[in-house]
Amino acid sequence: MPRVLIVRGRLVTPWELRPWAELQDRFDVSYLLTPSNEFDAGSLPLRAQRVTSLRDRLPRGHLGDVAAGVVGERYLADAEDAYAAADVVHAEELSFWFSADAARRKGRHGYRLVQTVWETIPFLRSFRNRHARRYRDEVLAATDLFLPATERARAALLLEGVPEEKILVCPPGIDVERFQVRRAPAPREHVVLSPGRLVWEKGHQDVLRAAAVLARAGLSPRVRVVGRGPEEARLRAYADELGVGDRVEVGSVSYDEMPQVFAAASCMVLASLPTATAQLHPFDVPRAFWEEQFGMVLAEAMAAGLDILAAHSGAIPEVLAGAGTSFAPGDWPELARRLAEGPLSRAPGERVEYPAELVRRYSTTAMAERLAEAYDRVLAS
């Protein structure tokens, strides 16, 4: 069978890579796994090839992260055999170090190179830093096929200079059946779920503000903020200041627990905020623009039949395709109103229906079909 090697640096996750498990009757699929991987990939039903990167040889913590960024992260020599055995290498984004690493080694080993692309903003060279500019150039020159997750990402690739014939839109997929959990018994009170990394741009603070507005109006749902990140302590303190701390839970859970988290909620809020500073500090590292690139939790919530309220940021409207309820990013008074008039006006935990074809579009099965088409295409070229 053709051998497919998935390359994700330290960003191997069980949720993004799960669709590849459905390809194993047609392709020999494996992925590179480093000791410094940032997520637990133990539940991933794929073969891991254990290798090291420069980061694994540096001190732990922020100092090591900075050193790897300054020097330029890369896989070390023990990854060479995995690359040499591959027929297709599948990396991600234009300017990630591991995508450029795969681009550099392609000439030695002759595999086909495929890139998933989530980025919805065409930064080109002007809004990328020193390393990212070089990585982008290497990836653009070596990649055989780009797989943007959305039409918005496809439009960005066209402005980056990628020819149309090298682009195939390929939305991600989730295990739909895992999230179609039904509660027994039904919850006694409303829970508003806000999942995502605990950073400013995910908008959790706006969900807390909406909860405070609702509390003043006599409504007091529980709020569950699920994720991890640098804003965790501040979000807890902010909930206390707003007077809703006793109704707010902040913390991470494993990916295996997420279906039950969805099942226990009345609705999900994705309050993503676009960021736009794009300033360069003296070391030429831009704090550039960001907007929501997809939102995997949207697909998971649709599979769970969970009412969705989402900010109009980046690719969110495209992913929802008219489903759910939208509000302007940062408009927490409007979010409070939408919550009160929508899910909080119904029985706790009440489900909603989404178009079956939309739910299937974001399934592992549908994505596996798209991946097989992409690999057949590059292998035949």
C-alpha positions in Angstrom: 0.0 0.0 0.0 1.2 3.6 -0.5 2.8 4.9 2.6 1.5 8.2 4.0 3.5 10.1 6.7 1.7 12.8 8.7 3.9 15.6 9.9 2.6 18.0 12.6 5.7 19.0 14.7 4.6 19.2 18.3 0.9 19.6 17.4 -0.2 16.0 16.9 -3.8 15.8 18.3 -6.3 12.9 18.4 -9.1 15.1 17.1 -7.4 16.4 13.9 -5.9 13.1 12.8 -8.8 10.7 13.6 -10.0 10.6 10.0 -6.8 9.0 8.8 -7.7 5.9 10.8 -10.4 5.2 8.1 -7.8 5.1 5.4 -5.8 2.2 6.7 -7.3 -0.4 4.3 -5.9 1.6 1.4 -2.8 3.4 2.8 -0.1 2.6 5.3 -0.5 5.7 7.5 1.9 6.8 10.3 2.8 10.0 12.0 5.9 11.6 13.5 5.7 11.9 17.3 8.3 13.9 19.4 8.8 13.7 23.2 7.8 17.4 23.3 4.4 17.0 21.6 1.9 19.4 23.3 -1.1 17.0 23.3 -1.8 13.4 24.4 -2.0 11.4 21.2 -2.4 8.1 23.0 -6.0 7.4 21.8 -5.0 7.9 18.2 -5.4 4.6 16.3 -2.5 5.2 14.0 1.2 4.1 14.1 3.5 6.6 15.7 7.1 6.9 14.5 9.0 8.3 17.4 11.6 10.9 16.5 13.2 14.0 18.0 13.3 17.7 17.1 15.7 20.4 18.2 13.3 21.4 20.9 13.7 18.1 22.6 17.4 18.8 23.1 16.8 22.3 24.7 15.8 23.2 28.3 12.2 22.8 29.2 10.0 25.9 29.6 9.9 29.3 28.0 13.7 29.6 27.7 13.8 26.5 25.5 10.8 27.7 23.4 12.6 31.0 22.8 15.8 29.3 21.8 14.1 27.0 19.4 12.3 30.0 17.8 15.5 32.0 17.4 17.6 29.2 16.0 14.9 27.6 13.9 13.1 24.4 15.0 13.6 21.2 12.9 13.5 17.5 13.1 16.8 15.8 13.8 18.5 13.0 11.9 16.4 10.2 13.4 13.4 11.4 11.3 15.3 10.7 8.0 14.3 7.0 7.7 10.6 7.9 8.1 10.8 10.4 5.4 12.7 8.1 3.1 10.1 5.4 3.4 7.1 7.7 2.5 5.3 7.9 -0.7 3.2 10.9 0.5 4.1 13.3 3.3 1.2 15.4 4.6 2.2 18.5 6.6 0.3 21.7 7.5 0.3 25.4 6.8 2.7 27.6 4.7 5.0 28.8 7.4 5.2 26.1 10.1 8.7 24.8 10.7 7.7 21.2 10.2 6.1 21.9 6.8 9.3 23.5 5.7 11.3 20.6 7.1 9.2 18.2 4.9 9.7 20.6 1.9 13.5 20.5 2.3 13.8 16.8 2.5 11.5 16.1 -0.5 14.3 16.5 -3.0 16.3 13.7 -1.3 13.5 11.2 -1.1 11.1 12.0 -4.0 7.8 11.7 -2.1 4.7 13.8 -2.9 4.1 16.6 -0.6 0.6 17.6 0.6 -0.3 20.5 2.9 -3.4 21.1 5.0 -4.1 24.8 5.3 -6.3 26.4 8.0 -5.0 30.0 7.7 -7.6 32.3 6.3 -5.5 35.4 6.0 -3.0 35.9 3.1 0.0 37.2 5.0 2.5 36.8 2.1 6.0 38.0 3.1 5.1 41.4 4.5 3.3 40.2 7.6 5.6 37.2 8.3 8.7 37.1 10.4 12.2 36.1 9.3 11.8 32.3 9.7 8.2 32.3 8.4 9.2 34.1 5.2 11.8 31.4 4.4 9.5 28.6 5.4 6.7 29.9 3.2 9.0 30.1 0.2 10.2 26.6 0.7 6.7 25.2 1.1 5.3 27.0 -1.9 8.1 25.7 -4.1 7.9 22.1 -3.0 4.2 21.3 -2.3 2.3 19.2 -4.9 -1.2 19.8 -3.5 -2.8 22.2 -0.9 -5.9 21.2 1.1 -7.5 24.3 2.5 -10.1 23.5 5.2 -12.5 26.2 3.9 -13.2 28.3 0.8 -11.9 31.2 2.8 -8.6 29.5 3.2 -8.6 28.6 -0.5 -9.1 32.3 -1.3 -6.1 33.2 0.9 -3.9 30.6 -0.9 -4.8 32.1 -4.3 -3.5 35.5 -3.1 -0.4 33.7 -1.7 0.3 32.7 -5.3 -0.8 29.1 -5.3 -2.2 28.0 -8.7 -5.8 26.9 -8.7 -5.0 23.4 -10.0 -2.9 22.8 -6.9 -5.8 23.5 -4.5 -8.5 21.1 -3.3 -10.8 22.2 -0.5 -10.8 19.6 2.2 -12.8 20.3 5.4 -11.8 18.4 8.5 -13.9 15.5 10.0 -14.9 14.4 13.5 -16.3 11.1 14.7 -20.0 12.0 14.5 -21.2 8.9 16.4 -19.0 9.7 19.4 -20.8 13.1 19.8 -24.3 11.8 19.3 -24.6 10.9 23.0 -28.0 11.3 24.6 -28.5 12.3 28.2 -30.3 10.1 30.7 -31.8 11.8 32.7 -32.1 15.3 31.2 -30.1 18.0 33.0 -31.9 20.0 35.7 -30.4 23.3 34.9 -29.0 25.2 31.9 -25.3 24.9 31.2 -23.7 27.3 28.7 -20.5 25.7 27.2 -17.6 27.8 26.0 -14.9 25.5 24.6 -11.5 26.6 23.3 -8.0 27.5 24.2 -7.9 29.9 27.2 -6.6 32.9 25.3 -8.1 36.3 24.8 -9.0 35.8 21.1 -11.3 32.9 21.9 -13.7 35.3 23.6 -14.4 33.4 26.9 -14.4 36.8 28.7 -17.4 37.9 26.6 -19.3 34.7 27.6 -18.7 35.6 31.2 -19.9 39.2 30.6 -23.1 37.8 29.0 -23.6 35.6 32.0 -23.3 38.6 34.3 -26.0 40.5 32.3 -28.3 37.4 32.5 -27.8 37.2 36.2 -28.9 40.8 36.6 -32.0 39.9 34.6 -32.8 37.0 36.9 -31.4 34.2 34.7 -28.4 32.4 36.1 -27.2 29.5 33.9 -24.1 27.6 34.7 -21.1 28.4 32.5 -18.5 25.8 31.7 -15.3 27.1 30.0 -13.4 24.1 28.7 -9.8 24.4 27.6 -6.3 25.2 28.8 -4.1 28.2 28.3 -2.5 31.3 29.9 -5.9 33.1 30.7 -7.2 30.4 33.1 -6.5 32.2 36.4 -7.6 35.5 35.0 -10.9 34.1 33.7 -11.7 32.7 37.2 -10.8 36.0 38.8 -12.9 37.9 36.3 -15.9 35.6 36.9 -15.6 36.4 40.6 -15.4 40.1 40.0 -18.5 39.9 37.8 -20.4 38.2 40.6 -20.9 34.9 38.7 -17.9 33.0 40.0 -20.1 30.5 41.9 -21.8 29.6 38.6 -18.6 29.3 36.4 -16.3 26.3 36.0 -13.0 26.8 34.1 -10.7 23.9 33.2 -9.6 21.3 30.7 -10.9 17.8 30.2 -9.6 15.0 28.0 -10.8 14.7 24.4 -12.5 11.4 25.3 -14.6 13.2 27.9 -15.8 15.9 25.4 -18.9 14.0 24.2 -20.3 13.9 27.7 -19.5 17.6 28.2 -21.6 18.4 25.1 -24.3 16.1 26.2 -24.7 17.9 29.6 -25.0 21.4 28.0 -27.9 23.4 26.7 -25.9 25.3 24.2 -22.4 26.1 23.0 -20.9 29.5 22.5 -17.9 30.2 20.2 -17.2 33.8 20.9 -14.0 34.2 18.8 -12.5 37.6 18.4 -10.4 38.8 15.4 -7.1 40.2 16.5 -5.2 42.8 14.5 -2.0 44.3 15.9 0.6 43.1 13.3 3.4 45.1 15.1 7.0 44.1 14.7 9.2 44.2 17.9 13.0 44.6 17.6 13.5 40.9 17.0 11.2 40.9 13.9 8.5 38.6 15.3 5.1 40.0 14.4 2.1 39.8 16.6 -0.1 39.6 13.5 -3.7 39.1 12.6 -5.8 36.2 13.6 -9.4 35.2 13.0 -11.3 31.9 13.6 -10.0 29.5 10.9 -12.6 26.8 11.3 -13.7 25.8 14.8 -13.8 22.0 15.2 -16.2 22.4 18.1 -18.8 23.7 15.7 -18.8 20.3 13.9 -18.8 18.5 17.2 -21.8 20.6 18.5 -23.7 20.0 15.4 -23.2 16.2 15.7 -24.4 16.5 19.3 -27.5 18.4 18.4 -26.3 21.3 20.6 -27.7 24.8 20.0 -24.8 27.0 18.7 -24.3 30.7 19.2 -21.2 31.9 17.4 -19.4 35.2 16.6 -19.2 36.3 13.0 -15.4 35.7 12.9 -13.3 34.4 10.0 -14.6 31.1 8.6 -17.3 30.5 11.2 -20.2 31.6 8.9 -19.0 29.3 6.1 -18.7 26.3 8.5 -22.2 26.8 9.9 -23.7 27.4 6.5 -26.7 29.2 7.9 -27.2 27.0 11.0 -27.0 28.3 14.5 -27.2 31.9 15.7 -24.6 34.5 15.0 -23.6 37.7 16.7 -21.0 40.4 16.2 -17.6 39.6 17.7 -17.3 41.3 21.1 -21.0 42.1 21.3 -21.7 40.5 24.7 -25.0 42.3 25.4 -26.3 40.8 22.1 -25.0 37.4 23.1 -26.9 37.7 26.4 -30.1 38.6 24.6 -29.7 35.7 22.1 -29.1 33.3 25.0 -32.2 34.5 26.8 -34.4 34.3 23.8 -33.0 31.0 22.5 -31.6 28.1 24.5 -32.4 29.5 27.9 -36.1 29.9 27.0 -36.4 26.2 26.4 -36.0 23.2 28.7 -32.5 22.5 29.9 -30.5 20.3 27.5 -33.1 20.5 24.7 -31.6 19.4 21.4 -31.8 21.0 18.0 -31.6 19.4 14.5 -29.0 20.3 11.9 -29.1 19.3 8.2 -27.9 15.7 7.8 -25.7 16.6 4.8 -24.0 19.3 6.8 -23.2 17.0 9.7 -21.9 14.3 7.3 -19.7 16.9 5.5 -17.7 17.2 8.7 -17.5 13.5 9.5 -14.4 11.4 9.6 -15.8 9.2 6.8 -16.4 12.2 4.5 -12.9 13.6 5.2 -11.3 10.2 4.6 -12.9 10.1 1.2 -11.5 13.5 0.4 -8.1 12.5 1.6 -8.1 9.4 -0.5 -9.0 11.5 -3.5 -6.1 13.9 -2.8 -3.6 11.1 -2.3 -4.7 9.3 -5.5 -4.4 12.5 -7.3 -0.8 13.3 -6.3 0.4 9.7 -6.6 -0.9 9.6 -10.2 0.9 12.8 -11.2 
